[in-house]
Amino acid sequence: MTAARVMLADDHTILVEAFRNLLEPHYEVVGTVADGRALIEAASQLKPDVIVVDIGMPLMNGLEAGVRLKQVVPTAKLIFLTMNEDPDLAAEAMRRGASGYLLKSSAASELIRAIQMAMKGETYLSPQIARRLQKSYANSPQPGERAKTLTPRQREVMQLLAEGKSMKEVADVLNVTPRTVAFHKYRIMDELNLNTTAELIQFAIKSRILVL
């Protein structure tokens, strides 16, 4: 049987190399990237079977990238990695089509098992997250409800601004003018009733557009 083609996305080089060394005896690691935007571009070319993606990546977080990936490589299985034990974050990942959700503190064998299960069409959750999710799943409303009114471009702008980038830097990343970025920023703040950049950053964190 042909080995599954796996792609790794994480902005921590040491972790990426550790994952590569762990997986290469079992799978074909076809590429690695360090941010969400690079992930989408590379995945569209490499067409991996499984994408192991860090949630807290720069330029575009793993959850946002996951939505785009489902359009670019709809057959790819997404396995999310994070240091964040918040069950709401895990629930959001599941809603976005995750085949796996692991804590970075998990045993190495869990990642291999998660890929095995994903290739069978099953879903894997780290035991710690599964227990937390079970306890809190009934809680509502979800923290990110207001963020659902934002367009994909507005979410991109919000994440980049919340990362501390200037309007010019955001414009360079998105290949638009600073004036366009300013338009999006103030439209976002108006729609969400935010008054300061600090409130914008807090909203981005609480709604998981910026994942720390």
N, C-alpha and C positions, 0 to 999 in steps of 0.2 A: 504494500500500500504506500502511496506517495505521502511523504511527510507534509504536515500542514505548514503553510507559509505564514510566518508570524512577523508582525511589525511592532517595534517598541517606540513609545513616545514618552519621554521624561526629560526634564531639564537638568537633572542631576547625573552628570557623566559617570560617576562611580557606580551608581545604581544601574544605569543602562548596561554598563559592561558586565556587572554581576548577573543581571538578567540574561544577557546574551550567553555568558558562559554556562549558566544553568540550563538554558533551553536548547542550545545548539546540538547536544547529543541526541535530542528527541525530535526537534523540529528544524525547519529551514528559516533562519532569521534573515529576512529579505531587506531590512532597512531599519534605521533608527533616526529619530528627529527630536528636537528640543523644544518645540512650541506648537501650539494648536494650528496655526495657519500653515506652517511647513508640513504638518501631518496631513492635512487635507490635500495639499498639492502632491505630496509623495504617494499617498494612498491611491490617488486617482491613476497614477502611473504604474505602481507596483502590484495593485490588486491583491492584497494579502487575504488570507482566509480568516486570520484572527489579528486583532489590533489590541495590544496591551497599552493602555493610555493612563498617564498620570492625570488626575483631576486638576491639580493646582499648577497648570502651566501658564507661562507668560503669553501675551499677545491675544490668545484665545484659550479659555480654559477647556479642560477635557470634556465637560458636559456639553458646552456649546459646539465644540468640534464634533462630538458624537452625533449631534443632530445633522450636521453637514455631511458627515461620513455616511450616514444612512441613505443620503441622496446620491453620493458619489460612488460608493461601493456597498450597495444594499445587502449583498450576501455576506459581507464581513461580520464576524462576531466581535463584539466590543467587551473587553474586560477592563474595568476601571480599578486603578490603584490609588490609595490615598492614606494620609496619616490621620485624617479626620474621622472620628468615631461617631459623628452626628448621624443618627438613624434617618433624619429627614433628608440628608444628602444622599444616602443610599436609596431611599424611596424615589427620589428624583431621578437617580441614575436608572433605576428599574423602569420608571415611566418612559425614559428615553431609549429604551431598548437594550439595556445592558444584558450581556450573557454571563457576566461575572462581576463581583464587587469584593475586592480584597483590601485589607489593611496592609500597609508596608511592614508592619511588625509581624505579619503572618509567617508561618514556616514556609521555607522555599518550596516544599512539596505541594503546598496549596496552589501555587501558580500553575504547576504542571497539571494538577487535577482539574483546575478551573478550565484550562485549555482543552483537556480531554472531554470534559462535560459539554463545553461550548460546541465542540465539533460534532457532538451527538444531539445537538439541539436542546440541551438542558441548561440550567442556570445554577451558578455556584455563588454562595455568599459565605464570607468568613463567619465562623461560628459566633464570634463576639458581636458582629453586626446583626446577624440573624436574631440573636436574643434581644438586642436593643430595639430592632425593628418591630419585633413581635409585641413588645411592651408599648410602643408609642404609635403604632400604625393607625390606631383609631383617632388620634388627635387631629383636629382640624380647626380653622382652615390652615392650609400649608403656608409657610412664610413667604413663598414667592408668588402668591396670587396676583399682586399688583403688577409684578414684572411681566406677566403674560400679555399686557397691553402693548409692550414695546415691540418694535420691528426687529428682525435680525441685525440690521445695520445699527440701530439704536443700542442694542445690547453690546455690539462690538465696540462702539464709541464709549459706552459707559465703562466697560472693562478696562480699556486702554487708559482712559482718564483716571479711573480709580487706581490703576497701577502707578500713577504719578507722572504720566507722560504729558508734555505740553500739547497744546492744540496743533502746533506745527509738527510735532513728532507723531501724533495720531494721524494727521493728514498724510504724512510720508508713508506710514504703515498701510493705510487704506487707499493710497493713491488718489486722494481728493484734495481740495483746497482747504486751508485753515478756516476759511469762511464757512464752508460746508460743515466742518466739524463743529464750529460755533453754533450754527443753526441747529444741528442735531442735539448738542448739549442743552441749549436753552429750551428746545422743544421737549426734551426729556424732563427737565426740571419743572417745566410748566405742567406737563401731564401728570407728574407724580407729586406735585406740590412740594418740591424741594427748594430751599432758599439759598443754600450755600454748597460749595464743592465738598465740604466735609460731610454734609448730609447725603450728597450723591454717593460718596465713598461708603458711608455706613449702609445706605440702601443696597449698594452693589454687593456688599459682604453678606447682609442679611438675606438677600434674595438669591445668593449663590451665583451671581454673575461674576464676581471676583471671589475665587476660592483660595484661601490662604493655606 
